[in-house]
Structure formats: structure tokens, C-alpha cells
Amino acid sequence: MVIDLLSSGLSVGCFLFFIWGLIKPKSRYVNGPAVFLCCLGVFVGIGNRLDNLLLTGGLCLLLMLFYEGSLHMKGYLSVAYVSIRELVRFTIFHLGNSFVQGIVHAHIKDFEDGVIGEEELMSALGAAERIYQMLFFIMLNLICFGFLYLYKKQLRREEGLRHLSRAALLYLTIPALTGYVYCILFRNIQIIERSDEILSLDSEFPIVRLLVPLGSLLCLGAVYSSALLLKKTEAAFQKEKEAQIYKNRLRDMEQHIRDMERMYGDVKSMRHDLKNYVADMQLLAGQEKPDQKAFHEYLHALEDRMEGFSFAYTTGNPITDVVVNRQLVPAREAGVCVECEFCFPQSGGLEAFDLSILLNNALENAVEACGGEGEIHLASKRQGRLFLISVSNTCKTECVWRDGMPVSTKRDSGIHGYIHGNIHGQGLKNIEKIAKRYGGTMRLRMEDGMFILEVLLQLLDENAQ
């Protein structure tokens, strides 16, 4: 009984260590001792009945009661833990079994040689069995803890497992489930029943003593490799996102340069024609009876040409001017009602390129959602160190939300699309990342058919203008 409690306690400790940081408790009242006692009750009360199926279900039920997250996540954590524990058990089982058999044969030989009596033999065998059980369970949980530590390092993120899509969780679950089935298979064939005796599989086929630990190690390797490959895929995906950010910055710079070149060419042409304009106005003004109507029409034509040298929307910064005009002017010409009341803070440590990425993603989503009709409103407000950016647009279709974010309807091909959902939905995540960089937050909501994005940033200087 003591050994069972010790083994169950160590197993519960390993399980709680595994889920800690990967899944979030539903309440702050869900503390360590309470969950530990509940898990201990499950391990002691259920044990390994029905090939650990009941234990897996019990752990999943506890996660559903006490922790947040999807059923896929909780099912994966339950299956992964039970699978890893059982694979470690079968990895060291035959080694420990061979060790205890050697001790038993040594005591039996001493009994046969008359060195010890029957009572001493039974006492020695009982003590050897108890010591073996204790050492086996301690070794089992130590190795299990070590493997979980290495495995968890590949999974651990600031947000736990919430960032993983269903496809990613399935990708992690399949190797764990394969190991789980492998353990069930061996557990049910390791004992051979005959009419007159019961034999172990390894006694009939000694090669099993090598194949079973080897198979268990390969399954553990597959479980670990799945997490490692997912981590490397995420790293490659992150580099791809960063590269896309730099591409956006480069695109903004190129667009800004082209706009400046166009304006410079227009100014150069205007300077060339300026003498002619002055001469024409002098002729119109110097007539005995000046034609006021013609004079005013000429001035209006000149004013219209001068307006071509400036942006339709001015934000106080040339970089954000380029972004806002590149997104909103075509939308306005396509029939979208556009309002822009955005003003770039001239001080406060806010980088123009960060803000250009934020505006680019927000306005691109807004223009796409409108589809050539509806409304787009861009505004900003400042109070002290707080700088609020608001982008709202008409959204006629109902948004599908997942983890507080709208799900993009566009799909990507390739491994990134299957593991992470889709790259097209990355725009809002980039905005959220920039908001966090400036100690701010991003808020999304639907209100009266309008999709509203609000980003609150903290400036370094409360006197920012």
C-alpha cells in the first residue's frame, strides 16, 4: 500500500509538472494541493485498469473541470502523459525484470545448497520484491520526469499551447497515440496461457527482451521528434513572418520614394512652366477690361494642379502618409466612404515603420472587408502617454471567432498552412505584436455591422504631439 501511494504520488507530480505552464487554470482558486489530491485519487482509484483507458479519461476529465482550453488540447495532454509513462515503463521493464530474476535465482541456489532455510528464503524473496518495486517506481518516475522535461522544453511558450491549431495538436497526438497503442498491444500479449501453465512471452522468445525496449525507445523518439519538428517549423514560420514584415517596410519605402519622385517631377515641371503661367496671368490682368471669369478659371486650374503635389490625407509623417493614401485613396475612388482623422505623434518614441506596418495590416483588412462599398473610418486620439488608434469598417458577413481573433477565410497551402492554420490571418497578430512592443493592447469587436479594431499604445513622452 505504501509503495502504491508513493508511486501514485510521484506519477501525479510528473503529470502536474507536465501540464504546468502549458494549460491555464480556470480560477486562481485551483491551487496545487487541491489538484494534487484530485489527481492522486484518480491514480489510486483507477490505476491501470482497462489498459489505462480509464486513467486517460479520468485525467482528461480533471483537465476539463479545472483548466481552460479546448477538448483537443486536454485530450492530447492526457494521452501524451499516459503514453510517455507507459513507454518508459516498458523501456526499463525487462532490465529490471532480469535484475530481480538474478536475485531470485541466487536465493534459490542458496536454498538448494542448504545455506538458508525455507523461512529465510521466503523472507529474502519478499524483501527483494519490495525493494525492487520501490526502486523500479522511483526509477520509472525519474526517467519519466527527465523525458517530460526535455519534451516540454520543445512545447513551452509564453501562451502555453493556446497558439497551436487543431492540426498542430493532432500532429503531436498521433505519435503519442501510436506509443499508447503499442503499450496496450504488448501488455495483452506478454503473458501466454496454456492448458497446464502460464508463461511469459520473453521466456518463450528471448528476442522480445531486446525488441520491446527498442520499440519503446523508438516510440519515445517519435514523440519527442514531433515536438522538436513542430518547434523548428514554428521558428521557420516566425522567420517567414519577420521577412514579410521587412518586405512590407521595403514596399512602403519604395512606394514613398516613387511618390516623392513623382512629386519632384511635377514640381520640376511646374517650375519650368511657372514663367508661362505668370505671363498668362499678366496678360489677363493687363487688359483694358479684364475677363474676370477667365482669370478665375485660370487660377482654379492652377490650384487644381497644385493640389496634385500633396496627399489626399495628411498624417504628419511622410511614411504614414504613403501608407494611408495608398490604402484609402483607391478605396475612396472605388466607392467606399472614407474618413481619416489620424495624426502621427511627433514625439514619444513611436517608430514610423512600426506604425506603418500596423496601419498597413489594419487598412488592408478594412478595404478587403468593404469590397468596394461601405465605410472606413481611421482615427487617433492622444491623452498623455496613451495613444489610441481606431480603424472601423463595414462588415456585412458574420465573423467567425477563435481564441478572441476573427478567422480568415483565405487558406494557404504547404506545411505552414496545415500546422498553423493560415498565414493570411497573420495581419492581426502582427498588429498585436507591435502593440505589446509598446506596452499596449489590441481590442477587436463587432458593433452595429461595423468591425472595430482599437490599438492602445504607450508613448515614452507624455507631452507627445
Secondary structure in CASP SS format (residue, H / E / C, confidence):
PFRMAT SS
TARGET T0000
AUTHOR 0000-0000-0000
METHOD secondary structure of the structure
MODEL  1
M C 1.00
V H 1.00
I H 1.00
D H 1.00
L H 1.00
L H 1.00
S H 1.00
S H 1.00
G H 1.00
L H 1.00
S H 1.00
V H 1.00
G H 1.00
C H 1.00
F H 1.00
L H 1.00
F H 1.00
F H 1.00
I H 1.00
W E 1.00
G C 1.00
L C 1.00
I E 1.00
K C 1.00
P E 1.00
K C 1.00
S C 1.00
R C 1.00
Y C 1.00
V C 1.00
N C 1.00
G H 1.00
P H 1.00
A H 1.00
V H 1.00
F H 1.00
L H 1.00
C H 1.00
C H 1.00
L H 1.00
G H 1.00
V H 1.00
F H 1.00
V H 1.00
G H 1.00
I H 1.00
G C 1.00
N C 1.00
R H 1.00
L H 1.00
D H 1.00
N H 1.00
L H 1.00
L H 1.00
L H 1.00
T H 1.00
G H 1.00
G H 1.00
L H 1.00
C H 1.00
L H 1.00
L H 1.00
L H 1.00
M H 1.00
L H 1.00
F H 1.00
Y E 1.00
E C 1.00
G C 1.00
S C 1.00
L H 1.00
H H 1.00
M H 1.00
K H 1.00
G H 1.00
Y H 1.00
L H 1.00
S H 1.00
V H 1.00
A H 1.00
Y H 1.00
V H 1.00
S H 1.00
I H 1.00
R H 1.00
E H 1.00
L H 1.00
V H 1.00
R H 1.00
F H 1.00
T H 1.00
I H 1.00
F H 1.00
H H 1.00
L H 1.00
G H 1.00
N H 1.00
S H 1.00
F H 1.00
V H 1.00
Q H 1.00
G H 1.00
I H 1.00
V H 1.00
H H 1.00
A H 1.00
H H 1.00
I H 1.00
K H 1.00
D H 1.00
F H 1.00
E H 1.00
D C 1.00
G C 1.00
V C 1.00
I C 1.00
G C 1.00
E H 1.00
E H 1.00
E H 1.00
L H 1.00
M H 1.00
S H 1.00
A H 1.00
L H 1.00
G H 1.00
A H 1.00
A H 1.00
E H 1.00
R H 1.00
I H 1.00
Y H 1.00
Q H 1.00
M H 1.00
L H 1.00
F H 1.00
F H 1.00
I H 1.00
M H 1.00
L H 1.00
N H 1.00
L H 1.00
I H 1.00
C H 1.00
F H 1.00
G H 1.00
F H 1.00
L H 1.00
Y H 1.00
L H 1.00
Y H 1.00
K H 1.00
K H 1.00
Q H 1.00
L H 1.00
R C 1.00
R C 1.00
E C 1.00
E C 1.00
G C 1.00
L C 1.00
R C 1.00
H C 1.00
L C 1.00
S C 1.00
R H 1.00
A H 1.00
A H 1.00
L H 1.00
L H 1.00
Y H 1.00
L H 1.00
T H 1.00
I H 1.00
P H 1.00
A H 1.00
L H 1.00
T H 1.00
G H 1.00
Y H 1.00
V H 1.00
Y H 1.00
C H 1.00
I H 1.00
L H 1.00
F H 1.00
R H 1.00
N H 1.00
I H 1.00
Q C 1.00
I E 1.00
I E 1.00
E E 1.00
R C 1.00
S C 1.00
D C 1.00
E C 1.00
I E 1.00
L E 1.00
S E 1.00
L H 1.00
D H 1.00
S H 1.00
E H 1.00
F C 1.00
P C 1.00
I C 1.00
V H 1.00
R H 1.00
L H 1.00
L H 1.00
V H 1.00
P H 1.00
L H 1.00
G H 1.00
S H 1.00
L H 1.00
L H 1.00
C H 1.00
L H 1.00
G H 1.00
A H 1.00
V H 1.00
Y H 1.00
S H 1.00
S H 1.00
A H 1.00
L H 1.00
L H 1.00
L H 1.00
K H 1.00
K H 1.00
T H 1.00
E H 1.00
A H 1.00
A H 1.00
F H 1.00
Q H 1.00
K H 1.00
E H 1.00
K H 1.00
E H 1.00
A H 1.00
Q H 1.00
I H 1.00
Y H 1.00
K H 1.00
N H 1.00
R H 1.00
L H 1.00
R H 1.00
D H 1.00
M H 1.00
E H 1.00
Q H 1.00
H H 1.00
I H 1.00
R H 1.00
D H 1.00
M H 1.00
E H 1.00
R H 1.00
M H 1.00
Y H 1.00
G H 1.00
D H 1.00
V H 1.00
K H 1.00
S H 1.00
M H 1.00
R H 1.00
H H 1.00
D H 1.00
L H 1.00
K H 1.00
N H 1.00
Y H 1.00
V H 1.00
A H 1.00
D H 1.00
M H 1.00
Q H 1.00
L H 1.00
L H 1.00
A H 1.00
G H 1.00
Q C 1.00
E C 1.00
K C 1.00
P C 1.00
D C 1.00
Q H 1.00
K H 1.00
A H 1.00
F H 1.00
H H 1.00
E H 1.00
Y H 1.00
L H 1.00
H H 1.00
A H 1.00
L H 1.00
E H 1.00
D H 1.00
R H 1.00
M H 1.00
E H 1.00
G C 1.00
F C 1.00
S C 1.00
F C 1.00
A C 1.00
Y C 1.00
T C 1.00
T C 1.00
G C 1.00
N C 1.00
P H 1.00
I H 1.00
T H 1.00
D H 1.00
V H 1.00
V H 1.00
V H 1.00
N H 1.00
R H 1.00
Q H 1.00
L H 1.00
V H 1.00
P H 1.00
A H 1.00
R H 1.00
E H 1.00
A C 1.00
G C 1.00
V C 1.00
C E 1.00
V E 1.00
E E 1.00
C E 1.00
E E 1.00
F C 1.00
C C 1.00
F C 1.00
P C 1.00
Q C 1.00
S C 1.00
G C 1.00
G C 1.00
L C 1.00
E C 1.00
A H 1.00
F H 1.00
D H 1.00
L H 1.00
S H 1.00
I H 1.00
L H 1.00
L H 1.00
N H 1.00
N H 1.00
A H 1.00
L H 1.00
E H 1.00
N H 1.00
A H 1.00
V H 1.00
E H 1.00
A H 1.00
C H 1.00
G C 1.00
G C 1.00
E C 1.00
G C 1.00
E E 1.00
I E 1.00
H E 1.00
L E 1.00
A E 1.00
S E 1.00
K E 1.00
R E 1.00
Q E 1.00
G C 1.00
R C 1.00
L E 1.00
F E 1.00
L E 1.00
I E 1.00
S E 1.00
V E 1.00
S E 1.00
N E 1.00
T E 1.00
C C 1.00
K C 1.00
T C 1.00
E C 1.00
C C 1.00
V C 1.00
W E 1.00
R E 1.00
D C 1.00
G C 1.00
M E 1.00
P E 1.00
V C 1.00
S C 1.00
T C 1.00
K C 1.00
R C 1.00
D C 1.00
S C 1.00
G C 1.00
I H 1.00
H H 1.00
G H 1.00
Y H 1.00
I H 1.00
H H 1.00
G C 1.00
N C 1.00
I H 1.00
H H 1.00
G H 1.00
Q H 1.00
G H 1.00
L H 1.00
K H 1.00
N H 1.00
I H 1.00
E H 1.00
K H 1.00
I H 1.00
A H 1.00
K H 1.00
R H 1.00
Y C 1.00
G C 1.00
G C 1.00
T E 1.00
M E 1.00
R E 1.00
L E 1.00
R E 1.00
M E 1.00
E E 1.00
D C 1.00
G C 1.00
M E 1.00
F E 1.00
I E 1.00
L E 1.00
E E 1.00
V E 1.00
L E 1.00
L E 1.00
Q E 1.00
L C 1.00
L C 1.00
D C 1.00
E C 1.00
N C 1.00
A C 1.00
Q C 1.00
END
